[in-house]
Amino acid sequence: MKRRDESTLVYSSETGRVNLGTAKPQRTQTPKQVPAPPADGTVRLRREVKGRGGGTVIVITGVPLTGEALKELAGALKKRCGCGGTVKEGVIEIQGDHRDTLLRELESRGYRVKLAGG
């Protein structure tokens, strides 16, 4: 069966019922917005294992730094713990379970720190 260009669309699962004589509505894509971390001045240390192949990662959120200053802090924390890590979207991820070491290090740098999650 051949498709003809002059055929009329009656129903579409993408847009629902289509009115005859009107053009197909264009879908605009909106960029995903990442929710901002709570701006209460508290740095939170959260332990994550899920979705990481069984490896433990400490996620540090709420640090009031951006850009290069955040990368420098992450580098200093990685050196202190002797492990790897990264900075993604304003969040520092440190490999391994080093919550106690990170807690002491961040408190010595003048941050108010909380252990979040399990």
C-alpha positions in Angstrom: 0.0 0.0 0.0 1.5 3.3 -1.1 1.3 6.5 1.0 -0.1 9.5 -0.7 1.0 13.0 0.2 -2.5 14.3 0.0 -3.8 11.9 2.7 -5.3 13.5 5.8 -4.1 12.6 9.3 -7.1 11.5 11.4 -5.4 10.5 14.7 -1.9 10.6 16.1 -0.7 9.0 19.3 1.8 11.9 19.6 -0.6 14.8 19.5 -4.0 13.2 20.0 -7.0 14.1 17.9 -6.1 16.3 15.0 -8.4 19.0 13.7 -8.9 19.0 9.9 -7.5 22.0 8.1 -4.9 23.0 10.7 -1.2 22.4 10.5 0.5 19.9 12.8 1.6 21.7 16.0 5.4 22.0 16.3 6.8 20.6 19.5 9.5 22.8 21.0 12.1 21.2 23.2 12.9 23.0 26.4 16.3 22.4 28.0 16.3 20.4 31.2 16.8 22.6 34.2 18.8 21.1 37.1 17.3 22.0 40.4 19.5 24.3 42.4 20.9 22.9 45.6 19.5 24.3 48.8 21.2 27.7 49.5 21.2 27.4 53.3 24.9 27.6 53.6 25.3 24.0 54.6 27.6 21.6 52.7 26.1 18.1 52.6 28.0 14.8 52.2 26.0 12.0 50.8 27.1 8.4 50.2 25.9 6.8 46.9 26.3 3.3 45.7 23.3 2.9 43.4 24.0 2.9 39.7 27.8 2.9 40.2 28.6 -0.8 39.7 28.8 -1.4 43.5 31.4 1.3 44.0 30.9 3.9 46.7 31.0 7.6 45.9 30.7 10.5 48.3 28.7 13.3 46.7 29.3 16.8 48.1 26.6 19.4 47.4 25.9 22.9 48.7 29.5 24.2 48.3 29.2 28.0 47.7 31.9 28.0 45.0 31.8 27.9 41.2 34.1 27.2 38.3 37.8 27.0 39.0 37.5 27.5 42.7 35.3 24.4 42.9 37.7 22.4 40.8 40.6 23.5 43.1 38.7 22.4 46.2 37.9 19.1 44.6 41.6 18.6 43.8 42.6 19.4 47.4 40.0 16.9 48.7 41.1 14.2 46.3 44.7 14.7 47.4 43.7 14.6 51.1 41.8 11.3 50.6 44.3 9.8 48.2 41.6 8.9 45.7 39.9 10.0 42.5 36.9 12.1 41.8 35.3 14.7 39.6 33.2 17.8 39.5 29.8 17.6 37.7 27.3 20.4 37.5 28.5 22.1 40.6 28.6 18.8 42.6 31.9 17.2 43.8 32.1 13.4 43.6 34.9 11.6 45.6 35.5 7.9 45.0 35.4 5.7 48.0 33.9 6.0 51.5 35.9 9.0 53.0 33.1 10.8 54.7 34.9 11.3 58.0 38.1 12.6 56.3 36.0 14.9 54.1 34.0 16.1 57.1 37.1 17.1 59.1 38.8 18.7 56.0 35.8 20.8 55.0 35.2 21.9 58.7 38.8 23.0 58.9 38.3 25.1 55.8 35.4 26.9 57.6 32.4 25.2 56.0 29.3 24.1 58.0 29.0 20.4 57.1 26.3 17.8 57.5 26.2 14.1 56.8 23.2 13.5 54.6 21.5 10.1 53.9 22.7 6.8 55.1 
